[in-house]
Amino acid sequence: MNSSRLWTKDFIIVSGINFLINLVFYLLIVIIGEYAVNQFHASTSEAGLVTGIFIIGSLIGRLFTGRFIESLGRRRTLFIGLVFFIITTILYLISSNIGIMLTTRLLHGIAAGIVGTATGTVAAQIIPAARKAEGIGYFSMSTTLATAIGPFIGLYMTQHTTFQMIFIFSVILGIISFITSLFVYVPAVTVTAKQTGEIQGGGFKLSNFIEPKAVPIALITLVISFCYSSVLSFIKFYANEINLVSAASFFFLVYSVAVLFSRPFTGRLMDTRGANYIMYPGFVILAAGMVLLSSVNSGLMLLVAGALIGLGFGNMQSSTQAIAVKLTPAHRMGLATSTFFIALDAGLGFGPYILGFIIPVTGYRSLYVILGLAVFVSTVLYYFLHGKKEHELRANLKSAA
């Protein structure tokens, strides 16, 4: 009975750490551009770089953490990442020019990438195998909550306090995360010398930095996160254009509520019936949400679109992460987690930059129609990369268990 228990002390703590680290990220991302302009008289492009360079740092952190997490140890990697996260957060308080701020953001992103890979790997390890998708769904809800609460806190604090106090608050959250991490027990993973050599030996090999078995589902993650980045980055601009600013302020709240209410059911369904029962409906729902978003003319329609996008992307995100972990041997779980998040971060981070060149040509409404169709068509890509093999893979996993 205990072997199938999900809500253990360790799972709650690791999820809490993931929430606080992501809270700092989303809190800062909505205010850091304004801070760069006000404090350092940064140009619009420089402010955008200050905002986005964090994602580049996160990619770097995930890339190298995936390779070295097994040799360092998963718990030790979490400690190192959190200490680095605290130090780099303190650097915001002493950044004196735009160059130092850019360096700080890059290093802070690397630290967040290390911590994110460590928490994702530890969570995947301590979740019972029979409840893997359900557990990862609950774990990823900590990120979903941060996406809703972080921007709200950031915008609220800019109206009622100074940027310095916001940075101090972020440091405090980092310290709380480190203190709670001291109480996490991570079971040892037996890694043979041969397995360690697979990851670290042989010089520079791509398989030393990413998990090949997780690449197909990571490509799906890249596509859907690229499409979702158009919503994450441009919904406020779109709302201004269609005069629905007040309704747009509730968009991500509705998105998060849809994810929170659906995640317990979708996680269990994936564990009992398989990923296809989540992924195929997810493609349709996300595509419908994007197309509806393109034609909204009222606040209610905008919020319904937010709920559909939450049901689609929110559940597909946790499902693809669960697939990546389930496909991978235990000693390469860190690489699989890193591979998944690299694809997710790349889609969310580089998507707005690429789409920024397309929007002047298409406009927001046409863009969301195009991306909705792209999501729907990518169902075919999923079928060939994973969907048609899902039944066989589940059978192999059951026999191995």
Disulfide bonds with the S-S distance in Angstrom:
none
